[in-house]
């Protein structure tokens, strides 16, 4: 809506931290953008940004005003989504923040199934670590976040949680492939492919290594689980994954062997579906979130909370 345009400009400047970068994103000149911001600041009677040689940053008044903007934009989108539903045609745009564990295998199938029923709904999938996913919910950049093994702040509402045991992944002809469970010490003789970011799976493994004094022989660190899984077809190495990422009949993990790590060496992690507390989601996002929760209940009936 047109009356929200300048307010959206302020939000984008806040996210970019730079008039120049925001102007490039909005396809207008920095001078024109700055004039609009100054006009709003004059109307409010207080500056919203601290301007420095390196960019701009929200001051306290700006933080209050931007939060109001984001709430207002979300409310408008929610009402528009409800109006669309009155016509019997669901429309909307769903924004999801997720870690690498769920982007490759879990989300594509869920989005495709939802769009078969509601082709008027579009999606935006953002790959974020846990910290960034939380920030995206607070800034209204995302409607829904799927976060693995992270302590969430009080302003985040956990909609559903499922327990996930870390598995060791290997080629089907690997010497360890006939085991039912594995200890970390079983992995010492083999090269390891380790997730690069120090959170989620890697954090759980690091705690286990410290407690058991079993330093693994990491040969590759990567932020792509698919890359590490594909590498296993070329060398008798080991990597790690959680069940939700392997829940596909046609992905790379279907051709590999997955064996759970003994819980004494690696604790189970928690996978959360979350949203911003007290925020009412647009219809399209709320219904998709309901589908995700139901799917977790279907796949992991004994592990869902």
C-alpha positions as CSV (number, residue, x, y, z in Angstrom):
1,X,0.0,0.0,0.0
2,X,1.3,3.4,-1.0
3,X,1.0,5.1,2.5
4,X,3.4,2.4,3.8
5,X,6.1,3.1,1.2
6,X,8.1,5.6,3.1
7,X,7.8,3.6,6.3
8,X,9.2,0.6,4.4
9,X,12.1,2.8,3.3
10,X,13.0,3.5,6.9
11,X,12.9,-0.2,7.7
12,X,15.2,-1.0,4.8
13,X,17.7,1.7,5.8
14,X,17.7,0.2,9.3
15,X,18.4,-3.3,7.9
16,X,21.1,-2.1,5.5
17,X,22.8,0.3,7.9
18,X,23.6,2.6,5.0
19,X,21.7,5.1,3.0
20,X,23.7,4.2,-0.1
21,X,23.0,0.5,0.1
22,X,19.4,1.0,0.9
23,X,19.0,3.4,-2.1
24,X,20.6,0.8,-4.4
25,X,18.2,-1.8,-3.1
26,X,15.2,0.5,-3.6
27,X,16.4,1.8,-7.0
28,X,16.3,5.4,-6.0
29,X,19.0,8.0,-5.4
30,X,20.6,8.4,-1.9
31,X,19.6,12.1,-1.9
32,X,15.9,11.3,-2.6
33,X,16.0,8.6,0.1
34,X,17.6,10.9,2.6
35,X,15.0,13.6,2.0
36,X,12.2,11.2,2.7
37,X,13.8,10.1,5.9
38,X,14.5,13.7,7.0
39,X,10.8,14.6,6.3
40,X,9.6,11.7,8.6
41,X,12.1,12.7,11.3
42,X,10.9,16.4,11.1
43,X,7.2,15.2,11.3
44,X,8.0,13.0,14.4
45,X,10.1,15.8,15.9
46,X,13.1,13.5,16.7
47,X,15.9,11.9,14.6
48,X,15.6,8.2,14.0
49,X,19.2,7.5,13.0
50,X,22.6,8.3,14.2
51,X,24.6,9.3,11.1
52,X,28.3,8.4,11.1
53,X,31.0,8.4,8.3
54,X,30.6,4.6,8.1
55,X,26.8,4.5,7.8
56,X,23.6,5.0,9.9
57,X,22.3,3.3,13.0
58,X,19.0,3.4,14.7
59,X,18.9,5.4,17.9
60,X,16.4,4.6,20.7
61,X,13.6,6.5,19.1
62,X,14.4,4.8,15.8
63,X,14.2,1.4,17.3
64,X,10.8,2.1,18.8
65,X,9.5,3.5,15.5
66,X,10.9,0.7,13.3
67,X,9.3,-1.9,15.6
68,X,6.0,0.0,15.1
69,X,6.6,-0.1,11.3
70,X,7.2,-3.8,11.3
71,X,4.1,-4.5,13.4
72,X,2.0,-2.3,11.1
73,X,3.3,-3.9,7.9
74,X,2.7,-7.4,9.4
75,X,-0.9,-6.4,10.4
76,X,-1.7,-5.1,6.9
77,X,-0.3,-8.3,5.3
78,X,-2.3,-10.4,7.8
79,X,-5.6,-8.6,7.0
80,X,-4.9,-8.8,3.2
81,X,-4.4,-12.5,3.6
82,X,-7.7,-12.8,5.5
83,X,-9.5,-10.8,2.8
84,X,-8.0,-13.0,0.1
85,X,-9.3,-16.1,2.0
86,X,-12.8,-14.7,1.9
87,X,-12.8,-15.2,-1.9
88,X,-12.0,-18.9,-1.5
89,X,-8.5,-18.4,-3.1
90,X,-5.6,-18.4,-0.6
91,X,-2.9,-16.0,-1.5
92,X,0.1,-14.7,0.4
93,X,3.8,-14.8,0.8
94,X,5.4,-17.1,3.4
95,X,8.9,-16.3,4.7
96,X,10.8,-19.1,6.4
97,X,14.2,-19.0,8.1
98,X,15.9,-22.3,8.4
99,X,19.3,-24.0,8.9
100,X,21.0,-26.1,6.4
101,X,19.6,-29.3,8.1
102,X,16.1,-28.7,6.9
103,X,16.4,-26.7,3.7
104,X,17.6,-29.5,1.4
105,X,15.2,-32.4,2.1
106,X,12.4,-31.4,4.4
107,X,11.2,-28.0,3.2
108,X,11.0,-28.6,-0.6
109,X,8.5,-31.4,-0.2
110,X,6.4,-29.5,2.3
111,X,6.3,-26.3,0.2
112,X,5.4,-28.3,-3.0
113,X,2.6,-30.1,-1.2
114,X,1.2,-26.8,0.2
115,X,1.4,-25.1,-3.2
116,X,-0.5,-27.9,-4.9
117,X,-3.4,-26.9,-2.7
118,X,-2.8,-23.2,-2.8
119,X,-0.9,-22.2,-5.9
120,X,-1.5,-18.5,-5.2
121,X,0.9,-18.6,-2.2
122,X,4.6,-17.8,-2.8
123,X,7.6,-18.6,-0.6
124,X,10.9,-17.1,0.5
125,X,13.3,-19.5,2.2
126,X,16.3,-17.9,4.0
127,X,19.2,-20.0,5.1
128,X,20.2,-18.7,8.6
129,X,22.1,-20.0,11.6
130,X,20.2,-20.0,14.9
131,X,21.2,-16.4,15.9
132,X,20.3,-15.0,12.6
133,X,17.0,-16.9,12.5
134,X,15.9,-15.4,15.8
135,X,16.9,-11.9,14.5
136,X,14.8,-12.5,11.4
137,X,11.8,-13.3,13.4
138,X,12.2,-10.2,15.6
139,X,12.7,-8.0,12.6
140,X,9.7,-9.6,10.8
141,X,12.0,-10.6,8.0
142,X,10.7,-14.2,8.6
143,X,7.3,-15.5,9.6
144,X,8.5,-18.9,10.7
145,X,11.9,-20.3,11.8
146,X,13.1,-23.9,12.0
147,X,15.9,-23.9,14.5
148,X,18.0,-26.8,15.7
149,X,19.5,-27.1,19.2
150,X,19.6,-23.5,20.4
151,X,18.3,-21.8,23.5
152,X,15.7,-19.4,22.3
153,X,15.0,-16.0,24.0
154,X,11.8,-15.2,25.8
155,X,10.3,-13.2,22.9
156,X,10.3,-16.2,20.7
157,X,7.3,-18.6,20.8
158,X,8.1,-22.3,20.3
159,X,5.2,-23.8,18.3
160,X,6.5,-27.4,18.3
161,X,9.7,-29.3,19.2
162,X,11.0,-32.6,18.0
163,X,13.9,-34.6,19.5
164,X,16.7,-35.5,17.0
165,X,19.5,-37.9,17.5
166,X,22.7,-37.2,15.7
167,X,23.6,-40.0,13.2
168,X,27.0,-40.9,11.7
169,X,26.8,-41.1,7.9
170,X,28.9,-43.3,5.7
171,X,29.0,-45.2,2.4
172,X,27.1,-48.5,2.6
173,X,30.3,-50.5,2.1
174,X,32.1,-48.7,5.0
175,X,33.7,-51.1,7.5
176,X,31.4,-49.6,10.2
177,X,28.2,-49.9,8.2
178,X,27.0,-53.1,9.9
179,X,26.9,-51.5,13.4
180,X,23.5,-50.7,15.1
181,X,25.0,-47.8,17.1
182,X,28.4,-46.2,17.3
183,X,30.5,-44.6,20.0
184,X,32.7,-41.6,19.2
185,X,35.8,-43.7,19.8
186,X,34.7,-45.9,16.9
187,X,35.3,-42.9,14.6
188,X,38.9,-42.1,15.6
189,X,40.4,-44.2,12.9
190,X,38.5,-42.5,10.1
191,X,38.6,-39.1,8.4
192,X,35.8,-36.8,9.4
193,X,33.8,-34.2,7.5
194,X,32.5,-31.7,10.0
195,X,29.8,-29.0,9.8
196,X,31.6,-25.6,9.7
197,X,29.3,-23.5,11.9
198,X,29.9,-24.0,15.6
199,X,26.2,-24.7,16.5
200,X,23.6,-27.4,16.2
201,X,25.2,-30.7,15.3
202,X,28.8,-29.5,15.7
203,X,28.0,-28.2,19.2
204,X,26.6,-31.5,20.3
205,X,29.6,-33.3,18.9
206,X,32.1,-30.9,20.5
207,X,30.5,-31.5,23.9
208,X,30.8,-35.2,23.4
209,X,34.4,-35.0,22.3
210,X,35.4,-32.9,25.3
211,X,33.6,-35.3,27.8
212,X,35.0,-38.4,26.2
213,X,38.4,-36.9,25.2
214,X,38.0,-38.2,21.7
215,X,39.4,-35.7,19.2
216,X,38.2,-36.5,15.7
217,X,40.4,-36.3,12.6
218,X,38.6,-33.6,10.7
219,X,39.8,-33.4,7.1
220,X,37.1,-31.1,5.7
221,X,34.9,-28.4,7.2
222,X,31.9,-27.3,5.1
223,X,28.7,-25.4,5.4
224,X,26.9,-27.8,2.9
225,X,25.6,-31.1,4.3
226,X,24.9,-32.2,0.7
227,X,28.5,-31.6,-0.3
228,X,29.8,-33.7,2.7
229,X,27.3,-36.5,2.0
230,X,28.3,-36.7,-1.7
231,X,32.0,-36.8,-0.7
232,X,31.4,-40.1,1.1
233,X,31.0,-41.8,-2.3
234,X,34.7,-41.1,-2.9
235,X,36.4,-41.9,0.4
236,X,35.7,-44.0,3.4
237,X,35.1,-41.0,5.6
238,X,32.4,-40.1,8.0
239,X,30.0,-37.2,8.5
240,X,27.0,-36.4,10.6
241,X,23.3,-35.6,10.2
242,X,19.9,-35.6,11.9
243,X,16.9,-37.7,10.8
244,X,14.8,-34.8,9.4
245,X,17.5,-34.1,6.8
246,X,17.5,-37.7,5.7
247,X,13.7,-38.1,5.4
248,X,13.7,-38.4,1.6
249,X,13.5,-41.4,-0.7
250,X,15.3,-39.8,-3.6
251,X,18.1,-37.8,-1.9
252,X,21.7,-38.6,-1.4
253,X,21.1,-39.9,2.1
254,X,18.9,-42.7,0.7
255,X,22.1,-44.1,-0.9
256,X,24.1,-43.9,2.3
257,X,24.2,-45.6,5.7
258,X,23.1,-43.7,8.8
259,X,23.9,-45.1,12.3
260,X,22.9,-43.2,15.5
261,X,25.6,-42.2,18.0
262,X,25.3,-43.7,21.4
263,X,23.5,-41.2,23.7
264,X,26.3,-41.5,26.2
265,X,28.6,-39.8,23.7
266,X,26.3,-37.3,22.0
267,X,23.1,-35.9,23.5
268,X,20.0,-35.6,21.4
269,X,19.2,-32.2,20.0
270,X,15.9,-30.3,19.8
271,X,14.5,-29.1,16.5
272,X,12.1,-26.2,17.0
273,X,9.4,-24.6,14.9
274,X,9.1,-21.0,16.1
275,X,7.6,-17.6,15.5
276,X,7.7,-14.2,17.2
277,X,5.7,-14.3,20.4
278,X,2.4,-12.4,20.3
279,X,2.5,-12.0,16.5
280,X,-0.5,-13.2,14.6
281,X,0.7,-14.7,11.4
282,X,-1.0,-14.1,8.0
283,X,-3.4,-16.9,7.0
284,X,-1.0,-18.4,4.5
285,X,1.9,-18.5,6.9
286,X,-0.2,-19.8,9.8
287,X,-1.7,-22.6,7.7
288,X,1.7,-23.6,6.4
289,X,3.1,-23.7,10.0
290,X,0.2,-26.0,10.9
291,X,1.2,-28.3,8.1
292,X,4.8,-28.4,9.3
293,X,3.8,-29.2,12.9
294,X,1.5,-32.0,11.6
295,X,4.3,-33.4,9.5
296,X,6.6,-33.6,12.4
297,X,3.9,-35.4,14.4
298,X,3.5,-37.8,11.5
299,X,7.2,-38.5,11.0
300,X,8.4,-38.5,14.6
301,X,5.3,-39.4,16.6
302,X,7.3,-40.4,19.7
303,X,9.7,-37.6,19.6
304,X,7.4,-34.6,19.1
305,X,6.6,-32.3,22.1
